[in-house]
Amino acid sequence: MPRKVNRLIIFVILITLTMTNITYAQVITNRQAPYGPKVEDLKNKEDIVQNLEEIKRIRANLTVVNITENSTLEELKSIDKDLENYIQQFNAIKRNLENHKLSYKDSFSDVFFSDQILFVADSFIISVRQQQNLVRTLENNKEDAKKLFYSSYLIPIYYYLTLGDQMISYIENYFVLS
């Protein structure tokens, strides 16, 4: 009996080694169509994409905002002024997108994609407003804002900042513009 079991085990091993069609998970190398929402027939694709690129440019500049707990009143006022400038730039993009939506209100694709980019701009505006809230709280010398690392002011700042970043990534990776 043990001899039959040994033969069976050897037979199973040989069969599995000689089989050419072993079943396993494979990565699909030839993908015909990208996945994600397909936005077709945009009336003014260049304008919408240009607004998205402008948002990404402004977002790249947001990384240089340096708010510290030891900032002087003059530094805080300068930071607040810079943050207000970022908000004005985002609002200009929002106005462009709203005008685009009005101009092409009969095009579902234009309205839909404009709304997606408006969401990104709104996320960044909220994050910058939260930063202004922190700066103004520091200007008023409130103790709960002085401990930045443990401050509850940073949570919404980073939340909305990463929300906008994630939405940009989503648009770039999953949207198909044609």
C-alpha positions as CSV (number, residue, x, y, z in Angstrom):
1,M,0.0,0.0,0.0
2,P,2.7,2.6,0.8
3,R,4.3,1.8,-2.5
4,K,1.1,2.7,-4.3
5,V,0.8,6.0,-2.4
6,N,4.4,6.9,-3.3
7,R,3.7,6.1,-7.0
8,L,0.6,8.3,-6.9
9,I,2.4,11.2,-5.4
10,I,5.2,10.9,-7.9
11,F,2.6,10.6,-10.7
12,V,0.8,13.8,-9.5
13,I,4.1,15.7,-9.3
14,L,5.1,14.6,-12.8
15,I,1.7,15.5,-14.3
16,T,1.8,19.0,-12.8
17,L,5.3,19.6,-14.0
18,T,4.6,18.5,-17.5
19,M,1.3,20.4,-18.0
20,T,1.7,23.4,-20.3
21,N,-1.5,25.2,-19.3
22,I,-1.0,25.8,-15.6
23,T,-3.7,28.0,-14.2
24,Y,-2.5,31.1,-12.5
25,A,-3.4,34.8,-12.4
26,Q,-2.0,36.8,-15.3
27,V,-1.7,40.5,-15.9
28,I,-3.5,41.6,-19.0
29,T,-0.8,43.0,-21.2
30,N,-2.9,44.1,-24.1
31,R,-5.7,46.3,-22.9
32,Q,-7.9,47.5,-25.7
33,A,-9.7,50.4,-24.0
34,P,-8.8,52.2,-20.9
35,Y,-11.1,51.8,-17.9
36,G,-12.9,54.7,-16.4
37,P,-15.4,57.3,-17.6
38,K,-15.1,58.3,-21.2
39,V,-15.7,61.9,-21.9
40,E,-16.5,62.4,-25.6
41,D,-17.3,65.3,-27.8
42,L,-16.0,68.1,-25.7
43,K,-16.7,71.3,-27.4
44,N,-13.7,73.2,-26.0
45,K,-11.4,70.5,-24.6
46,E,-8.3,72.8,-24.7
47,D,-9.9,75.3,-22.4
48,I,-10.9,72.7,-19.8
49,V,-7.5,71.0,-19.9
50,Q,-5.7,74.3,-19.7
51,N,-7.7,75.1,-16.5
52,L,-6.7,71.8,-15.0
53,E,-3.1,72.5,-15.8
54,E,-3.3,75.9,-14.2
55,I,-4.8,74.3,-11.0
56,K,-1.8,71.9,-11.0
57,R,0.6,74.8,-11.3
58,I,-1.0,76.7,-8.5
59,R,-1.0,73.5,-6.4
60,A,2.7,73.0,-6.9
61,N,3.3,76.5,-5.5
62,L,1.2,75.7,-2.4
63,T,4.0,73.5,-1.1
64,V,6.1,76.6,-0.3
65,V,3.7,78.0,2.3
66,N,5.8,78.0,5.5
67,I,3.6,78.5,8.6
68,T,5.4,78.0,11.8
69,E,4.4,78.5,15.4
70,N,7.2,81.0,15.9
71,S,6.3,83.2,12.9
72,T,6.3,86.9,13.5
73,L,3.2,89.0,13.0
74,E,4.6,90.5,9.8
75,E,5.4,87.0,8.5
76,L,1.9,85.8,9.3
77,K,0.4,88.8,7.5
78,S,2.6,88.1,4.5
79,I,1.5,84.5,4.4
80,D,-2.1,85.5,4.7
81,K,-1.7,87.8,1.7
82,D,0.0,85.0,-0.3
83,L,-2.9,82.6,0.6
84,E,-5.4,85.2,-0.5
85,N,-3.6,85.5,-3.8
86,Y,-3.9,81.7,-4.3
87,I,-7.6,81.9,-3.6
88,Q,-8.0,84.6,-6.1
89,Q,-6.2,82.5,-8.7
90,F,-8.4,79.5,-8.0
91,N,-11.5,81.7,-8.1
92,A,-10.4,83.0,-11.6
93,I,-10.2,79.4,-12.7
94,K,-13.7,78.7,-11.2
95,R,-15.1,81.7,-13.1
96,N,-13.6,80.3,-16.3
97,L,-15.1,76.9,-15.8
98,E,-18.5,78.4,-14.8
99,N,-18.5,80.5,-18.0
100,H,-17.5,77.4,-19.9
101,K,-20.5,75.5,-18.4
102,L,-22.8,78.4,-19.4
103,S,-21.4,78.6,-23.0
104,Y,-21.7,74.8,-23.6
105,K,-24.7,74.1,-21.4
106,D,-26.1,71.8,-24.1
107,S,-23.0,69.6,-24.0
108,F,-23.3,67.1,-21.2
109,S,-19.6,66.2,-21.6
110,D,-18.4,69.8,-21.1
111,V,-20.7,70.4,-18.1
112,F,-19.7,67.0,-16.5
113,F,-15.9,67.5,-16.9
114,S,-16.1,71.1,-15.8
115,D,-17.8,70.0,-12.6
116,Q,-15.1,67.5,-12.0
117,I,-12.4,70.2,-12.2
118,L,-14.5,72.6,-10.2
119,F,-14.5,70.0,-7.4
120,V,-10.7,70.1,-7.5
121,A,-10.6,73.9,-7.3
122,D,-13.1,74.0,-4.5
123,S,-11.0,71.4,-2.5
124,F,-7.9,73.5,-2.8
125,I,-9.8,76.7,-1.9
126,I,-11.1,75.1,1.2
127,S,-7.7,73.9,2.2
128,V,-6.2,77.4,1.6
129,R,-9.1,79.0,3.6
130,Q,-8.2,76.5,6.4
131,Q,-4.6,77.7,6.3
132,Q,-5.8,81.3,6.5
133,N,-7.8,80.3,9.6
134,L,-4.7,78.9,11.1
135,V,-2.7,82.0,10.3
136,R,-5.3,84.3,11.7
137,T,-5.5,82.2,14.9
138,L,-1.7,82.4,15.2
139,E,-2.0,86.2,14.7
140,N,-4.4,86.3,17.6
141,N,-1.9,84.4,19.7
142,K,-4.2,81.6,20.6
143,E,-2.5,78.8,22.4
144,D,-4.3,75.9,20.7
145,A,-2.8,76.9,17.4
146,K,0.7,77.3,18.7
147,K,1.3,73.5,18.9
148,L,1.1,72.9,15.2
149,F,2.0,69.2,15.2
150,Y,-0.8,68.4,17.6
151,S,-3.1,71.1,16.3
152,S,-6.6,70.2,15.1
153,Y,-6.2,73.0,12.5
154,L,-3.9,70.9,10.3
155,I,-6.4,68.0,9.9
156,P,-8.8,69.9,7.5
157,I,-5.9,71.6,5.8
158,Y,-4.4,68.3,4.8
159,Y,-7.7,66.6,4.2
160,Y,-8.8,69.0,1.5
161,L,-5.4,69.3,0.1
162,T,-5.1,65.5,-0.4
163,L,-8.7,65.4,-1.6
164,G,-7.8,67.8,-4.4
165,D,-4.6,65.8,-5.2
166,Q,-6.6,62.6,-5.3
167,M,-9.1,64.0,-7.6
168,I,-6.4,65.2,-10.0
169,S,-4.9,61.8,-9.9
170,Y,-8.3,60.2,-10.6
171,I,-8.9,62.5,-13.6
172,E,-5.4,61.8,-15.0
173,N,-5.5,58.1,-14.5
174,Y,-9.1,57.1,-15.2
175,F,-10.7,59.7,-17.4
176,V,-10.5,59.2,-21.2
177,L,-10.8,62.4,-23.1
178,S,-11.7,62.2,-26.7
